[in-house]
Amino acid sequence: MLNSIKYYNNTANGVLSSSIYAVLGYTQKMGFRENLKSELSYQGMLVKELALLSGISRHTLDNYLNVRGHTPSADIAVKIARALGVSVEYLVTGEEIPRKKTASGREFLLLPDTVRLLSKDDRRLIYGIVQLFCNERKNTRPGDIG
């Protein structure tokens, strides 16, 4: 069985599926190169497609994907991550970092529709409250107690 895994590893250009490692009880630390390769494979995306989406040359991307696996600068990693629709943390560590839940979820997206259901007077009132809140934020420095 280990010989077949070594064969799979060699045929996948050095990237062994983390699920196979998990089945075997092994852990594998994957770096940027491996995570980028894995994500491209997962999405069925070609390097030339990533180059077009990210604005980074194919040659530069190939440098990040080759055996030497150069690590990109932060700004390049951000462009790659955005083009793939993943976080930079995911490309670097292979893990998503949990985020605090914010109002940018579904309830925030539904807010305009909800406000439209209100009367004109209620909408004006809410607009005034939001303006007061924004003005208060502008005038409050971090660390102020109020």
C-alpha positions as CSV (number, residue, x, y, z in Angstrom):
1,M,0.0,0.0,0.0
2,L,2.8,2.4,0.8
3,N,4.3,1.8,-2.7
4,S,1.1,2.8,-4.3
5,I,1.0,6.0,-2.2
6,K,4.6,6.8,-3.2
7,Y,3.6,6.2,-6.8
8,Y,0.6,8.5,-6.4
9,N,2.8,11.1,-4.7
10,N,5.3,11.0,-7.5
11,T,2.6,11.2,-10.2
12,A,1.0,14.2,-8.5
13,N,4.2,16.3,-8.7
14,G,5.0,15.9,-5.1
15,V,1.5,16.8,-3.7
16,L,-0.1,14.0,-1.8
17,S,-3.8,14.5,-1.0
18,S,-4.3,15.4,2.7
19,S,-7.2,13.1,2.8
20,I,-4.9,10.1,2.1
21,Y,-2.6,11.2,4.9
22,A,-5.6,11.6,7.2
23,V,-6.7,8.0,6.4
24,L,-3.3,6.7,7.2
25,G,-3.1,8.8,10.4
26,Y,-0.2,11.0,9.1
27,T,-0.1,14.7,9.2
28,Q,1.6,16.6,6.4
29,K,2.6,20.3,6.6
30,M,1.8,21.8,3.3
31,G,3.2,25.1,2.3
32,F,2.2,27.8,-0.1
33,R,3.3,25.8,-3.2
34,E,1.4,22.7,-2.2
35,N,-1.7,24.5,-1.1
36,L,-1.7,26.5,-4.4
37,K,-1.3,23.4,-6.4
38,S,-4.0,21.7,-4.5
39,E,-6.4,24.6,-4.9
40,L,-5.8,24.9,-8.6
41,S,-6.5,21.2,-8.9
42,Y,-9.6,21.4,-6.8
43,Q,-11.0,24.2,-8.9
44,G,-9.9,22.6,-12.1
45,M,-8.1,25.9,-13.0
46,L,-5.1,26.1,-15.3
47,V,-2.2,28.3,-14.4
48,K,-2.9,30.5,-17.5
49,E,-6.4,31.1,-16.2
50,L,-5.1,32.1,-12.7
51,A,-2.6,34.4,-14.5
52,L,-5.5,36.1,-16.3
53,L,-7.6,36.4,-13.2
54,S,-4.9,37.6,-10.9
55,G,-2.9,39.8,-13.2
56,I,0.3,37.9,-12.4
57,S,2.3,36.5,-15.2
58,R,2.2,32.7,-15.9
59,H,6.0,32.6,-15.6
60,T,5.8,34.2,-12.1
61,L,3.1,31.7,-11.0
62,D,5.2,28.8,-12.4
63,N,8.0,30.0,-10.1
64,Y,5.7,29.6,-7.1
65,L,4.6,26.2,-8.3
66,N,8.0,24.6,-9.2
67,V,10.1,22.4,-7.0
68,R,12.0,25.3,-5.5
69,G,8.7,26.8,-4.6
70,H,9.5,30.5,-4.2
71,T,7.1,32.1,-1.7
72,P,5.4,35.3,-3.1
73,S,5.3,38.7,-1.4
74,A,2.2,39.5,0.6
75,D,0.7,41.7,-2.1
76,I,1.1,38.9,-4.8
77,A,-0.3,36.3,-2.4
78,V,-3.3,38.5,-1.9
79,K,-3.9,38.8,-5.6
80,I,-3.6,35.0,-6.0
81,A,-5.9,34.3,-3.1
82,R,-8.6,36.8,-4.4
83,A,-8.4,35.2,-7.9
84,L,-9.0,31.8,-6.3
85,G,-11.6,33.0,-3.9
86,V,-9.7,31.8,-0.8
87,S,-7.8,33.5,2.0
88,V,-4.1,34.1,2.1
89,E,-4.1,32.2,5.4
90,Y,-5.5,29.2,3.5
91,L,-2.8,29.3,0.9
92,V,0.0,29.7,3.5
93,T,-1.3,27.2,6.1
94,G,-3.9,25.1,4.4
95,E,-6.4,26.1,7.1
96,E,-9.0,28.8,7.3
97,I,-8.8,31.1,10.3
98,P,-12.2,31.4,12.0
99,R,-13.6,34.9,11.7
100,K,-15.9,36.8,14.1
101,K,-19.5,36.8,12.8
102,T,-20.4,40.2,11.6
103,A,-23.5,41.9,10.2
104,S,-22.1,41.4,6.7
105,G,-23.9,38.1,6.5
106,R,-27.4,37.4,5.1
107,E,-29.1,39.8,7.5
108,F,-27.0,42.7,6.2
109,L,-27.7,41.8,2.6
110,L,-31.5,41.8,3.3
111,L,-31.4,45.2,5.1
112,P,-32.2,47.3,2.0
113,D,-35.3,45.2,1.2
114,T,-36.4,45.4,4.9
115,V,-36.0,49.2,5.0
116,R,-38.1,49.5,1.8
117,L,-41.0,48.0,3.6
118,L,-41.0,50.8,6.2
119,S,-43.0,54.0,5.8
120,K,-41.3,57.1,4.4
121,D,-41.2,58.7,7.9
122,D,-39.6,55.6,9.4
123,R,-37.0,55.4,6.7
124,R,-36.1,59.1,7.4
125,L,-35.8,58.3,11.1
126,I,-33.5,55.3,10.5
127,Y,-31.4,57.4,8.1
128,G,-31.1,60.1,10.8
129,I,-30.1,57.5,13.4
130,V,-27.4,56.0,11.1
131,Q,-26.0,59.5,10.4
132,L,-25.8,60.3,14.1
133,F,-24.1,57.0,14.7
134,C,-21.6,57.6,11.9
135,N,-20.9,61.2,13.1
136,E,-20.4,59.8,16.7
137,R,-17.9,57.2,15.4
138,K,-15.9,59.9,13.5
139,N,-15.6,62.0,16.7
140,T,-14.7,59.1,19.0
141,R,-11.1,58.0,19.2
142,P,-10.2,54.4,20.0
143,G,-10.0,53.9,23.7
144,D,-12.5,56.7,24.6
145,I,-15.1,55.7,27.1
146,G,-18.5,57.2,26.4
